[in-house]
Amino acid sequence: MNPIIKELEAPLLKKDLPTFDVGDTVKVFVKIREGGKERTQGYEGVIIKHGGHGVSETITVRRVFQGIGIERVFLVHSPRVEKITVMRRGHVRRAKLYYLRERTGKATRIKEKVGVRKEKETVAAAPAKAAAPAPAAEA
């Protein structure tokens, strides 16, 4: 990618996003305008597609509402997307989960990842200890 474009896009990128991938169940909180008011609405579903990079990074989230599958594409770094929370991690072996469109009920279940590492916590809270030289053994 062109370094000039990267420099221009840098202030537009969100820094507080969790790591998510295809197969994860996420809840995307979106700002919605109704009349003169603005409110936040959650949209929970499975990520079936993750594409793009930089400002144009998108995720396609699928959910089933009243027996009808609904897919919605979100721009990850959009100001309309307030936050994204990962509800559960899914273990899948595909980059795109389009096959879920033809399946219903129990056939749409995705295995949960076992032993998923938590996000690395910052170690800045604990003061770094200086390495002290080992005492020499006297004979």
Residue frames relative to the residue before (quaternion, step in Angstrom):
aa qw qx qy qz dx dy dz
M 1.0000 0.0000 0.0000 0.0000 0.00 0.00 0.00
N 0.5731 -0.6129 0.4345 0.3273 3.52 -1.09 0.77
P 0.4712 -0.7003 0.4495 0.2923 3.65 -0.76 0.96
I 0.6010 0.5549 -0.3658 0.4439 3.60 1.12 -0.54
I 0.6543 0.4976 -0.3053 0.4807 3.59 0.98 -0.86
K 0.6231 0.5407 -0.3363 0.4542 3.59 0.99 -0.82
E 0.6613 0.5156 -0.2993 0.4552 3.55 0.97 -0.91
L 0.6700 0.4943 -0.2954 0.4686 3.59 1.01 -0.79
E 0.7051 0.4700 -0.2617 0.4620 3.60 1.04 -0.78
A 0.5030 0.7098 -0.4036 0.2833 3.60 1.14 -0.59
P 0.7110 0.4383 -0.3062 0.4568 3.68 0.75 -0.80
L 0.6444 0.5375 -0.3240 0.4368 3.62 1.19 -0.39
L 0.5966 0.5898 -0.3588 0.4092 3.60 1.21 -0.39
K 0.4042 -0.6909 0.5447 0.2502 3.56 -1.08 0.78
K 0.2968 -0.7830 0.5262 0.1484 3.56 -1.01 0.84
D 0.7014 0.4871 -0.2571 0.4523 3.60 1.19 -0.46
L 0.3688 0.7401 -0.4884 0.2787 3.61 1.09 0.61
P 0.4186 -0.6735 0.5343 0.2928 3.59 -1.05 0.67
T 0.5099 -0.5972 0.4892 0.3796 3.57 -1.23 0.22
F 0.0701 0.7826 -0.6136 0.0790 3.56 -0.85 0.99
D 0.1118 -0.7888 0.6032 0.0377 3.52 -1.22 0.54
V 0.7001 -0.4340 0.3426 0.4518 3.55 -1.31 0.10
G 0.7420 0.3659 -0.2949 0.4781 3.57 -0.94 0.92
D 0.5865 0.5707 -0.3763 0.4345 3.59 1.21 -0.31
T 0.3425 -0.6876 0.5947 0.2372 3.54 -1.18 0.64
V 0.0173 -0.8211 0.5685 -0.0471 3.55 -0.61 1.15
K 0.2397 -0.7096 0.6339 0.1929 3.51 -1.34 0.30
V 0.1375 -0.7934 0.5920 0.0328 3.54 -0.59 1.22
F 0.2028 -0.7760 0.5888 0.0999 3.56 -0.74 1.09
V 0.0767 -0.8238 0.5604 -0.0378 3.55 -0.52 1.30
K 0.3953 -0.6904 0.5525 0.2487 3.56 -1.06 0.80
I 0.0683 -0.7972 0.5998 -0.0097 3.56 -0.86 1.04
R 0.2626 -0.7498 0.5890 0.1479 3.56 -1.00 0.91
E 0.0121 0.7663 -0.6417 0.0296 3.54 -0.89 1.00
G 0.8019 -0.0493 -0.0164 0.5952 3.53 -0.28 1.25
G 0.7769 -0.2669 0.2287 0.5224 3.56 -0.68 -1.12
K 0.6338 0.5483 -0.3217 0.4407 3.57 1.29 -0.19
E 0.1889 -0.7515 0.6190 0.1280 3.52 -1.26 0.46
R 0.0197 0.7971 -0.6022 0.0405 3.56 -0.90 0.93
T 0.4330 -0.6779 0.5306 0.2673 3.54 -1.33 0.27
Q 0.0779 -0.7914 0.6061 0.0141 3.55 -0.92 0.97
G 0.3370 -0.7452 0.5433 0.1894 3.57 -0.97 0.90
Y 0.0915 -0.7660 0.6351 0.0387 3.56 -1.09 0.77
E 0.0620 -0.8346 0.5471 -0.0168 3.57 -0.32 1.28
G 0.2961 0.7463 -0.5569 0.2124 3.54 -0.93 0.94
V 0.6029 -0.5541 0.4406 0.3680 3.53 -1.38 -0.12
I 0.4115 -0.6798 0.5445 0.2684 3.57 -0.99 0.84
I 0.1077 -0.8117 0.5718 0.0515 3.60 -0.62 1.10
K 0.7917 0.1122 -0.0664 0.5969 3.57 1.25 -0.29
H 0.0432 -0.7623 0.6458 0.0048 3.55 -1.06 0.84
G 0.1357 0.8308 -0.5231 0.1334 3.56 -0.46 1.14
G 0.7365 0.4157 -0.3145 0.4311 3.51 -1.32 0.28
H 0.1462 -0.7602 0.6211 0.1223 3.51 -1.34 0.01
G 0.7513 0.3417 -0.2744 0.4935 3.53 -1.20 0.45
V 0.8293 -0.1727 0.1433 0.5118 3.55 -1.07 -0.75
S 0.7266 0.4426 -0.2435 0.4656 3.60 1.04 -0.73
E 0.3355 0.7430 -0.5119 0.2707 3.63 1.15 0.46
T 0.0391 -0.8154 0.5771 -0.0206 3.59 -0.83 1.02
I 0.1255 -0.7348 0.6533 0.1324 3.52 -1.35 0.33
T 0.2426 -0.7333 0.6151 0.1584 3.54 -1.13 0.70
V 0.1203 -0.8061 0.5793 0.0154 3.56 -0.61 1.19
R 0.1525 -0.7963 0.5837 0.0441 3.56 -0.86 1.04
R 0.0637 0.7682 -0.6357 0.0398 3.53 -1.04 0.84
V 0.3370 -0.7116 0.5734 0.2264 3.55 -1.23 0.42
F 0.0168 -0.7973 0.6014 -0.0478 3.55 -0.68 1.16
Q 0.8404 -0.0923 -0.0111 0.5339 3.56 -0.63 1.23
G 0.7382 -0.4451 0.2164 0.4585 3.55 0.96 0.97
I 0.6676 0.4500 -0.3020 0.5105 3.59 1.26 0.03
G 0.3808 -0.7311 0.5243 0.2135 3.56 -0.86 1.01
I 0.0687 -0.7910 0.6080 0.0006 3.54 -0.85 1.03
E 0.0977 -0.7829 0.6131 0.0403 3.55 -0.88 0.98
R 0.0462 -0.7937 0.6065 -0.0046 3.51 -1.02 0.84
V 0.2788 -0.7597 0.5688 0.1471 3.57 -0.93 0.93
F 0.1006 -0.7979 0.5938 0.0266 3.56 -0.85 1.02
L 0.3423 -0.6635 0.6205 0.2400 3.52 -1.11 0.76
V 0.4338 -0.7482 0.4361 0.2486 3.57 -0.45 1.22
H 0.7741 0.3563 -0.1819 0.4907 3.60 0.91 -0.89
S 0.3720 0.7426 -0.4780 0.2857 3.59 1.25 0.31
P 0.5088 -0.6366 0.4727 0.3353 3.61 -1.07 0.62
R 0.5780 0.5818 -0.3764 0.4310 3.63 1.21 -0.34
V 0.6518 0.4597 -0.3129 0.5157 3.59 1.15 -0.55
E 0.2909 -0.7954 0.5111 0.1462 3.54 -0.40 1.28
K 0.7599 -0.2290 0.1639 0.5859 3.56 0.85 -0.99
I 0.2451 -0.7345 0.6149 0.1495 3.52 -1.33 0.40
T 0.0533 -0.7883 0.6123 0.0277 3.57 -0.84 0.97
V 0.3496 -0.7221 0.5601 0.2063 3.56 -1.02 0.85
M 0.2865 -0.7808 0.5366 0.1424 3.57 -0.60 1.17
R 0.7744 -0.1449 0.1075 0.6064 3.58 0.99 -0.88
R 0.4193 -0.6972 0.5304 0.2382 3.53 -1.17 0.69
G 0.2268 -0.7917 0.5571 0.1072 3.55 -0.90 0.93
H 0.2972 -0.7348 0.5843 0.1742 3.56 -1.11 0.75
V 0.1385 0.7859 -0.5840 0.1486 3.57 -0.35 1.29
R 0.3293 -0.7520 0.5426 0.1778 3.56 -1.25 0.47
R 0.6285 0.4891 -0.3351 0.5035 3.54 1.20 0.57
A 0.4740 -0.6583 0.5035 0.2973 3.56 -1.23 0.49
K 0.7702 0.1568 -0.0896 0.6117 3.58 1.16 -0.61
L 0.2421 -0.8021 0.5358 0.1048 3.57 -0.83 0.99
Y 0.1155 0.8299 -0.5348 0.1094 3.58 0.87 0.94
Y 0.5641 0.6175 -0.3913 0.3839 3.61 1.14 -0.48
L 0.5532 0.6134 -0.4009 0.3962 3.63 1.18 -0.34
R 0.5511 0.6344 -0.3894 0.3770 3.60 1.19 -0.44
E 0.7192 0.4345 -0.2478 0.4823 3.59 1.03 -0.74
R 0.6781 0.5012 -0.2888 0.4535 3.59 1.21 -0.31
T 0.1225 -0.7811 0.6086 0.0666 3.53 -1.21 0.61
G 0.8186 0.2935 -0.1941 0.4539 3.53 -1.30 0.35
K 0.8534 -0.1242 0.1090 0.4944 3.52 -1.02 -0.92
A 0.5770 0.6101 -0.3700 0.3974 3.58 1.19 -0.47
T 0.6600 0.5107 -0.3136 0.4530 3.60 1.21 -0.34
R 0.4322 0.7114 -0.4649 0.3015 3.60 1.24 0.02
I 0.1709 -0.7580 0.6232 0.0886 3.55 -1.14 0.75
K 0.4890 -0.6625 0.4802 0.3023 3.56 -0.91 0.92
E 0.3967 -0.7076 0.5328 0.2409 3.53 -1.12 0.71
K 0.4991 -0.6437 0.4838 0.3201 3.56 -1.03 0.78
V 0.2372 -0.7651 0.5853 0.1256 3.54 -0.95 0.92
G 0.8282 0.1905 -0.1505 0.5051 3.56 -0.99 0.83
V 0.2466 0.7751 -0.5418 0.2119 3.56 1.00 0.79
R 0.4099 -0.7066 0.5201 0.2493 3.55 -0.89 0.95
K 0.4619 -0.6561 0.5240 0.2857 3.53 -1.10 0.77
E 0.6411 -0.4923 0.4018 0.4303 3.54 -1.26 0.31
K 0.5342 -0.6243 0.4595 0.3373 3.55 -1.05 0.76
E 0.2989 -0.7570 0.5567 0.1665 3.52 -0.71 1.10
T 0.5437 -0.6249 0.4420 0.3442 3.53 -1.08 0.63
V 0.3163 -0.7577 0.5484 0.1586 3.53 -0.97 0.91
A 0.3837 0.7517 -0.4626 0.2715 3.58 1.27 0.15
A 0.5911 0.5923 -0.3703 0.4032 3.61 1.12 -0.55
A 0.7098 0.4012 -0.2512 0.5216 3.59 1.03 -0.75
P 0.4088 -0.7176 0.4952 0.2697 3.61 -0.74 0.98
A 0.4547 -0.6841 0.5005 0.2734 3.54 -1.02 0.83
K 0.2886 -0.7587 0.5614 0.1609 3.56 -0.85 1.00
A 0.4325 -0.6795 0.5275 0.2701 3.52 -1.03 0.82
A 0.4726 -0.6742 0.4872 0.2910 3.57 -0.97 0.84
A 0.2295 -0.7790 0.5734 0.1086 3.55 -0.59 1.18
P 0.4940 -0.6531 0.4687 0.3312 3.60 -0.96 0.76
A 0.5178 -0.6455 0.4663 0.3127 3.56 -1.07 0.78
P 0.5032 -0.6540 0.4588 0.3295 3.62 -0.94 0.84
A 0.4485 -0.6872 0.5048 0.2679 3.55 -0.99 0.87
A 0.4059 -0.7068 0.5270 0.2407 3.56 -0.96 0.89
E 0.2076 -0.7845 0.5756 0.1008 3.54 -0.74 1.09
A 0.2255 -0.7969 0.5489 0.1134 3.54 -0.94 0.89
